[in-house]
């Protein structure tokens, strides 16, 4: 080993000398010189470059390694490369500058002490085993600590845990959307993607775990192992798996994993990435590294999503505004169109309110006890309205439809029972028509 170090140092000194001579010859090559001058220049620069290749490789300087390989090829004397004189002048100046720069940027570490070859006997014990070594990591965990050191550790733990931020779920969801990743389903809660709910669940899991630690009582001469064991026990006790959801547990487990990264010898946490496992036990990697094309798609999706959300909110606000209260002195039964649409209990083509209106009108028309009176149509820029009246005994049944012509005007369909007994056959028939109904009856 010593011989190798010595020869390496000698080669380094030779490389230093070769570079200095090469710089002088390269600068001198600008002037007119005999042909032999350039032959010597080729050999010298090529040899110096090969030395540079070796040292760049040993120093793991990949850029310098490539530069010296190129110079060695240009100046190799075995398969000469020919250029015009003016081109060689530019090359000579550039190579001279490279050699000069290598004095600054390409160096090897020098040994602080002379290297000596020491042969150890096979039966000789390593002196390090005889020396008194500092406490090992395991010893530090078992060392009793005074109350003030435990309080300092607890304060540090609090400060680090409180700095935990929620995961950027929006970026991950958008990346999954843009790349059509099946991992998007793992973000669904009750078949919905609610980023604010996910972040709030994770934040609650982190907060509950930290609050559980606050209830820990410190005692004098407690060891670090006892300190952290009681922390874990308190967290598991206060944050049971019977409450919360998978994102709540993810936040809690981030706290637990960070606590497990504590190093006793330094008294600090080491960087750690939380791992998340879905309900099937499959690891859910939160990879938010996005390439340029996907970033553009994500931004477009985000802009479109925000516009759609804002548009939806505005439509819902206008629907509430235009959803007038049915002011009638008679009982009214209104059809819950949203519930009917979701449950698919009524098959229809086109508008649900129009199809359901015609269905109910035909049913009322064919009932033998009914007598069709009239149908009135009313048009408005925001909606079309139609009402059909049927006589039943001494009373009247009125079927009323409002079909919105704009998306923010809500569709309405209701039946008004004028002077009809609520316990009569017709009232019970309407209420038991196996449709979701709501009204003021």
TAKA-V505542 format. One record per residue. N is the residue number from 1. RES is the residue in three letters. OMEGA is omega in whole degrees, 0 to 359 (* if undefined). Layout:
# TAKA-V505542
N:RES:OMEGA ; N:RES:OMEGA
This chain:
# TAKA-V505542
1:UNK:180 ; 2:UNK:180 ; 3:UNK:180 ; 4:UNK:180 ; 5:UNK:180 ; 6:UNK:181 ; 7:UNK:178 ; 8:UNK:179 ; 9:UNK:177 ; 10:UNK:179 ; 11:UNK:178 ; 12:UNK:178 ; 13:UNK:177 ; 14:UNK:179 ; 15:UNK:178 ; 16:UNK:182 ; 17:UNK:180 ; 18:UNK:180 ; 19:UNK:181 ; 20:UNK:179 ; 21:UNK:180 ; 22:UNK:179 ; 23:UNK:180 ; 24:UNK:181 ; 25:UNK:180 ; 26:UNK:177 ; 27:UNK:179 ; 28:UNK:181 ; 29:UNK:179 ; 30:UNK:180 ; 31:UNK:177 ; 32:UNK:182 ; 33:UNK:177 ; 34:UNK:184 ; 35:UNK:180 ; 36:UNK:179 ; 37:UNK:184 ; 38:UNK:175 ; 39:UNK:178 ; 40:UNK:180 ; 41:UNK:180 ; 42:UNK:181 ; 43:UNK:185 ; 44:UNK:181 ; 45:UNK:179 ; 46:UNK:179 ; 47:UNK:179 ; 48:UNK:180 ; 49:UNK:178 ; 50:UNK:174 ; 51:UNK:178 ; 52:UNK:177 ; 53:UNK:182 ; 54:UNK:181 ; 55:UNK:177 ; 56:UNK:178 ; 57:UNK:180 ; 58:UNK:180 ; 59:UNK:181 ; 60:UNK:175 ; 61:UNK:187 ; 62:UNK:180 ; 63:UNK:179 ; 64:UNK:177 ; 65:UNK:179 ; 66:UNK:181 ; 67:UNK:182 ; 68:UNK:176 ; 69:UNK:179 ; 70:UNK:180 ; 71:UNK:180 ; 72:UNK:179 ; 73:UNK:181 ; 74:UNK:187 ; 75:UNK:182 ; 76:UNK:184 ; 77:UNK:185 ; 78:UNK:174 ; 79:UNK:188 ; 80:UNK:174 ; 81:UNK:186 ; 82:UNK:173 ; 83:UNK:173 ; 84:UNK:183 ; 85:UNK:182 ; 86:UNK:178 ; 87:UNK:179 ; 88:UNK:179 ; 89:UNK:179 ; 90:UNK:180 ; 91:UNK:180 ; 92:UNK:180 ; 93:UNK:181 ; 94:UNK:181 ; 95:UNK:177 ; 96:UNK:178 ; 97:UNK:179 ; 98:UNK:179 ; 99:UNK:180 ; 100:UNK:180 ; 101:UNK:183 ; 102:UNK:176 ; 103:UNK:183 ; 104:UNK:190 ; 105:UNK:181 ; 106:UNK:182 ; 107:UNK:174 ; 108:UNK:179 ; 109:UNK:179 ; 110:UNK:178 ; 111:UNK:181 ; 112:UNK:181 ; 113:UNK:177 ; 114:UNK:181 ; 115:UNK:179 ; 116:UNK:178 ; 117:UNK:181 ; 118:UNK:178 ; 119:UNK:180 ; 120:UNK:175 ; 121:UNK:184 ; 122:UNK:184 ; 123:UNK:181 ; 124:UNK:180 ; 125:UNK:177 ; 126:UNK:185 ; 127:UNK:184 ; 128:UNK:180 ; 129:UNK:181 ; 130:UNK:182 ; 131:UNK:177 ; 132:UNK:184 ; 133:UNK:177 ; 134:UNK:180 ; 135:UNK:177 ; 136:UNK:179 ; 137:UNK:182 ; 138:UNK:179 ; 139:UNK:180 ; 140:UNK:179 ; 141:UNK:184 ; 142:UNK:183 ; 143:UNK:178 ; 144:UNK:184 ; 145:UNK:176 ; 146:UNK:186 ; 147:UNK:182 ; 148:UNK:177 ; 149:UNK:177 ; 150:UNK:178 ; 151:UNK:177 ; 152:UNK:177 ; 153:UNK:180 ; 154:UNK:179 ; 155:UNK:178 ; 156:UNK:179 ; 157:UNK:179 ; 158:UNK:184 ; 159:UNK:180 ; 160:UNK:181 ; 161:UNK:179 ; 162:UNK:179 ; 163:UNK:179 ; 164:UNK:179 ; 165:UNK:179 ; 166:UNK:181 ; 167:UNK:179 ; 168:UNK:184 ; 169:UNK:182 ; 170:UNK:179 ; 171:UNK:181 ; 172:UNK:181 ; 173:UNK:180 ; 174:UNK:178 ; 175:UNK:179 ; 176:UNK:179 ; 177:UNK:183 ; 178:UNK:182 ; 179:UNK:180 ; 180:UNK:183 ; 181:UNK:177 ; 182:UNK:178 ; 183:UNK:179 ; 184:UNK:181 ; 185:UNK:180 ; 186:UNK:178 ; 187:UNK:183 ; 188:UNK:173 ; 189:UNK:184 ; 190:UNK:177 ; 191:UNK:178 ; 192:UNK:177 ; 193:UNK:182 ; 194:UNK:185 ; 195:UNK:181 ; 196:UNK:178 ; 197:UNK:180 ; 198:UNK:181 ; 199:UNK:180 ; 200:UNK:178 ; 201:UNK:179 ; 202:UNK:180 ; 203:UNK:178 ; 204:UNK:177 ; 205:UNK:177 ; 206:UNK:183 ; 207:UNK:180 ; 208:UNK:179 ; 209:UNK:180 ; 210:UNK:179 ; 211:UNK:178 ; 212:UNK:180 ; 213:UNK:182 ; 214:UNK:182 ; 215:UNK:181 ; 216:UNK:178 ; 217:UNK:181 ; 218:UNK:175 ; 219:UNK:181 ; 220:UNK:180 ; 221:UNK:174 ; 222:UNK:178 ; 223:UNK:177 ; 224:UNK:179 ; 225:UNK:178 ; 226:UNK:181 ; 227:UNK:182 ; 228:UNK:177 ; 229:UNK:179 ; 230:UNK:176 ; 231:UNK:180 ; 232:UNK:180 ; 233:UNK:180 ; 234:UNK:180 ; 235:UNK:181 ; 236:UNK:181 ; 237:UNK:184 ; 238:UNK:183 ; 239:UNK:183 ; 240:UNK:177 ; 241:UNK:179 ; 242:UNK:180 ; 243:UNK:177 ; 244:UNK:179 ; 245:UNK:186 ; 246:UNK:179 ; 247:UNK:173 ; 248:UNK:180 ; 249:UNK:178 ; 250:UNK:177 ; 251:UNK:178 ; 252:UNK:181 ; 253:UNK:174 ; 254:UNK:177 ; 255:UNK:181 ; 256:UNK:181 ; 257:UNK:178 ; 258:UNK:178 ; 259:UNK:180 ; 260:UNK:180 ; 261:UNK:180 ; 262:UNK:179 ; 263:UNK:186 ; 264:UNK:185 ; 265:UNK:180 ; 266:UNK:182 ; 267:UNK:183 ; 268:UNK:174 ; 269:UNK:174 ; 270:UNK:180 ; 271:UNK:181 ; 272:UNK:176 ; 273:UNK:180 ; 274:UNK:176 ; 275:UNK:182 ; 276:UNK:180 ; 277:UNK:181 ; 278:UNK:186 ; 279:UNK:179 ; 280:UNK:180 ; 281:UNK:180 ; 282:UNK:182 ; 283:UNK:181 ; 284:UNK:184 ; 285:UNK:182 ; 286:UNK:182 ; 287:UNK:180 ; 288:UNK:175 ; 289:UNK:187 ; 290:UNK:177 ; 291:UNK:186 ; 292:UNK:182 ; 293:UNK:181 ; 294:UNK:178 ; 295:UNK:179 ; 296:UNK:178 ; 297:UNK:179 ; 298:UNK:180 ; 299:UNK:178 ; 300:UNK:179 ; 301:UNK:180 ; 302:UNK:179 ; 303:UNK:180 ; 304:UNK:180 ; 305:UNK:180 ; 306:UNK:179 ; 307:UNK:180 ; 308:UNK:179 ; 309:UNK:180 ; 310:UNK:179 ; 311:UNK:180 ; 312:UNK:179 ; 313:UNK:180 ; 314:UNK:179 ; 315:UNK:180 ; 316:UNK:178 ; 317:UNK:179 ; 318:UNK:177 ; 319:UNK:177 ; 320:UNK:181 ; 321:UNK:183 ; 322:UNK:179 ; 323:UNK:185 ; 324:UNK:176 ; 325:UNK:180 ; 326:UNK:184 ; 327:UNK:181 ; 328:UNK:178 ; 329:UNK:181 ; 330:UNK:177 ; 331:UNK:181 ; 332:UNK:175 ; 333:UNK:182 ; 334:UNK:178 ; 335:UNK:177 ; 336:UNK:186 ; 337:UNK:180 ; 338:UNK:180 ; 339:UNK:179 ; 340:UNK:180 ; 341:UNK:183 ; 342:UNK:185 ; 343:UNK:178 ; 344:UNK:180 ; 345:UNK:179 ; 346:UNK:180 ; 347:UNK:183 ; 348:UNK:174 ; 349:UNK:181 ; 350:UNK:185 ; 351:UNK:179 ; 352:UNK:185 ; 353:UNK:179 ; 354:UNK:180 ; 355:UNK:181 ; 356:UNK:177 ; 357:UNK:179 ; 358:UNK:179 ; 359:UNK:180 ; 360:UNK:179 ; 361:UNK:178 ; 362:UNK:179 ; 363:UNK:179 ; 364:UNK:183 ; 365:UNK:185 ; 366:UNK:178 ; 367:UNK:189 ; 368:UNK:183 ; 369:UNK:185 ; 370:UNK:172 ; 371:UNK:182 ; 372:UNK:183 ; 373:UNK:183 ; 374:UNK:175 ; 375:UNK:182 ; 376:UNK:180 ; 377:UNK:180 ; 378:UNK:181 ; 379:UNK:180 ; 380:UNK:179 ; 381:UNK:183 ; 382:UNK:185 ; 383:UNK:168 ; 384:UNK:181 ; 385:UNK:178 ; 386:UNK:181 ; 387:UNK:178 ; 388:UNK:183 ; 389:UNK:179 ; 390:UNK:177 ; 391:UNK:177 ; 392:UNK:184 ; 393:UNK:177 ; 394:UNK:182 ; 395:UNK:182 ; 396:UNK:173 ; 397:UNK:182 ; 398:UNK:177 ; 399:UNK:187 ; 400:UNK:180 ; 401:UNK:169 ; 402:UNK:179 ; 403:UNK:182 ; 404:UNK:176 ; 405:UNK:175 ; 406:UNK:188 ; 407:UNK:181 ; 408:UNK:175 ; 409:UNK:186 ; 410:UNK:172 ; 411:UNK:181 ; 412:UNK:175 ; 413:UNK:181 ; 414:UNK:179 ; 415:UNK:178 ; 416:UNK:181 ; 417:UNK:182 ; 418:UNK:177 ; 419:UNK:178 ; 420:UNK:180 ; 421:UNK:181 ; 422:UNK:178 ; 423:UNK:180 ; 424:UNK:182 ; 425:UNK:183 ; 426:UNK:180 ; 427:UNK:179 ; 428:UNK:179 ; 429:UNK:180 ; 430:UNK:182 ; 431:UNK:182 ; 432:UNK:184 ; 433:UNK:178 ; 434:UNK:173 ; 435:UNK:178 ; 436:UNK:184 ; 437:UNK:171 ; 438:UNK:182 ; 439:UNK:183 ; 440:UNK:180 ; 441:UNK:*
